């Protein structure tokens, strides 16, 4: 039985899936490639990608020769991921609709279970991490890629700055408690979640997700298709306010653009990797 919250989450992600695939997935693939190097992925490994979206991590893993199963709650995301895989001839990538908090998979199946910007959004993150651990082979690796704290994210600081300049009373995201995308932004909290899931040899690497934009409209499209939270942030804006926010973003990007007119936004990310102990 689908609960109302489950249904609302599904509807929200289905609604932005096409925009997410068009504006967000390719940006996120650069971070995924770095994360896969950190975890030591090599050809023929079996990989599970939880809350995969339309393939930002799955596609690079499959390109490296891994046997990849990508799962996501949204059928539209999985359809888009499957289309991406077919367009590249990646027969080693399968997409399946599945709830990451209740994986319909056997224990001890994968060499690597990973999630980039996915499990960090779960209402029950510890449960999602336990599920990832359950289906990982003893001696295998579990990895989460998550955002750092909000002040370290250029995209968030820039976007909320533009909103505050245009929209009366806009105060930004709540901080207590923080929205779900930031529930694991503290490395110590992340390590504790991994330890509670039974993982060992836990390492957290700090890295940077670099996003490049030339116009305010490009940036607006990226933000507003990246997460249902962003959709809620702009839901009550008038057409005039939307236009003004985009113009403000244009001006802010021009201030930091290089000689080619490209503005680079650097955002802290944490790559956390743990090992499932071998049974004795």
N, C-alpha and C positions, 0 to 999 in steps of 0.2 A: 504493500500500500504506500502511495506517495503522500508524504505529509505536505502541508501547505508551504512550509519553508522550503522543503526540497523542491516542490513544484515552482515556487517563485524563483529560486536559484536557477533551476533549469531554464525557465522562460527568459530570465535576464541574460544568461549567457547565449542562448540561442539567438536572442534579439541582436546581439552585437557581433555574432560570430563572423559574418561576412566582412564587416569592417575590421575586425580583429585580424583576420587572415590577410586582408589587403594592406593594412597600415602598420601592424604591430609585429607579426610573426618574424619577418625578415630582420627587423631591428634586434629581436631577442636571440636570434640564431648566433650572433657573434659571441654573446656571453656563454651560450650552450657549448660552443666549440672549445672555449677556454675551460669550462667545467669538465668536459669529457677528457681533456688532457690531464687535468688534476686527478681524475679517478683512474686513469690508466686504461681506458677502453682500447681494446684491440679487436681485430677482425675475428668473427665467429663467436664472440661472447654473446650471451643472451641478456637482453636489456628490457626492463619494464619501465615505461614512462607513464607516470600517474598524473592525471589532470593535464593532459598533453596539449590542450588547445589544438591548433591546426598544424603542429609539428615543429616548433622552434627547436626543441631538443631531439625529437625523434628523427627528423630528416638528417641532421648532421651525424647522428649515431649510425643510421642506416648507410649513409655514404661511406662511413669508415668500415663497413662490412659486418656490423653486428646484426644479430637476429633480433628485431625489435617488435615488441607489442606495445602499442600506444593505447591508453585508455582515457576516456573523458566522459563526464556526465552528459555532455551536450551532443546529441546525434548530428547536429549541423557542423560542429567542430570536427567530428570524426569523418563526416563526408568530405569536408574541405581538406583534411589531412590525407585521406585516401586519394583524392584527386591530385594533390601535390606529389605523393609517392608514385602514382601511375605516370605522371608527366615526366618524372625522372627515371622511370624504369626500375624503381626500388621494390623488387619482389620480396625482399627480406624485411619489409615493414608492413605490419598488420595493424589496423585500427579497430577497436571494439568499444562500444558504449558500456560504461561501467562506473559505478559509484566507488570512488577511491577510499571511502570509509568502510566499505564492505566488498572487498575484491572477490570476484567469483573465480578464484584461481587456487590451484593446489599449493601446499606448503613447499618450501625449498626448491623453487623452480628456476630462479634467475641468478645469473652472475652479478648483475647490477640492477637495483631498483632506484629510480631517480625521479625527481620532480623539480621543475624550474617554475617559480612563481605560481605554483599550483596548490600543493598541500599547505603552504603558508596561508591560504585563504579558507581552509576548512574550519567550520565551527568547532570541530573536535580534532584539532591537529594531532594530539597524542594518539588518538585512535587511527588516524591515517598513517602515522609513522609506524605504529605497531603492525598494521596491515602490510606495509612495505617490507618490514623486517620479516614477517611471517613467510612471505613468498620468496625471500632471498635465500640462496643456498648457504649453508654453513661455510664460513670463510669468504663469502661474497660481500659486496659493498652496497651501502645505502647512501644516497646523496640528496640533499636539498639545496637548491639555490634560492636565496631569499633576499629581499631588499634590506639595506641598512636602515638606520633611524631616519625619520623624515627630514631633519635638517641637512642630511648628507646627500639628498637627492635633488640635483639641479632641476630636473623636470618638474618636481612637485613644488619647489620653492618658486620657480619661475611662473608656473601656471597659477598658483594661489596668489602670487603677487599681482598678476594681471587681473585676476578676479576681484581682489580687494580694491584695486584702483578704480574699478568700473562699477561694481555692484555694492550699493549701500548695505551695510550690516553684514556682509560676508566675512566670516571669521576663520575660514579654513576648516581643516579636518579636526574632529574632536581628539583630545589627547588622553582622557581618562574615562574609560579605557580607550586605548588606541584602536583604530579600525583593524579588521582582521589581517590586511596585508602586512601589518607591522607587529603582529603578536609574537614573532620570533626574530625581530630585528636586533635584539640584544644577543651577542655571541654566547654569553653565559647561559641565557635562557635556552638557546638553541642546543648547547652542549647538554644541558640537563634533560631536555626532551629526548635526545639521542640515548643518553644513559638510561633513562626510564624505559625506553623501548628495548633495552637489553643489548645495545650496541657497545662496542669497545673500540680502542684506538681512534678516538674521536678527534678530528682535526677541523678547525675552522679557518679558512683562507679568506682574507679580504681582497676583493678585486673591484673593478670599476666597469659598469655598463655604460658605454659611450653611445649617445644618440646624436645624430646630426640632422639639422633642419635648415632649410633656406627661407621658409616663409612661416608666418604665424598660422596660416591655414593648414600647412602640413603638420605643425605641432599640435594644433587644435584637433585635427583628425586622429592623430596618434593617441593623445590623451583620452579623448571622448569615446574611443573604441577599445580602450585597453582594459576596462574594468567596469562592471555595473555601478560601482561607487562613483565613478566619474560621471556616469549618466545621471545619477541622482543629484550630483553637485550642480549640474547645469539645467536641470529639469524646469526650473521656474524662471529662467532667463527669458526676457523678451527678445525678439529678433534684433532690435536695436542694441541691446546689451551684448548679445552674441557677437554682432559685428564689431562692437567697440572692444570687446575682449580680444578678438583676433587682431585688430589693429594694434592694440597694446602689445600683444605678443610679437607682432612684426617688429615694432620699435625695439623691444627688449632683445630680440635675436640679432637685429642689426648692430646693436651696441657691442656684441661679442663675436660678430662674424669675422672670418678670415678674409684674405684678399679675393677668394672665390665666392664670397657671400654666404659661406656655410658656417653656422653656429654650432659649436660642440658643447653638449651638456653631459657632464660626468656624474655618475650616480653610484654610490657605494653599494656593493652587493657582498653577501657572505655565502661562501660555498662550504657547506658542512658535509663531511664524509665520515662514516663509521663502518665498522666491520662486524658482521654477524659471527659470534663465536662458533668454533668447531666443537661439536659434542664429543665428549670422551666417555 
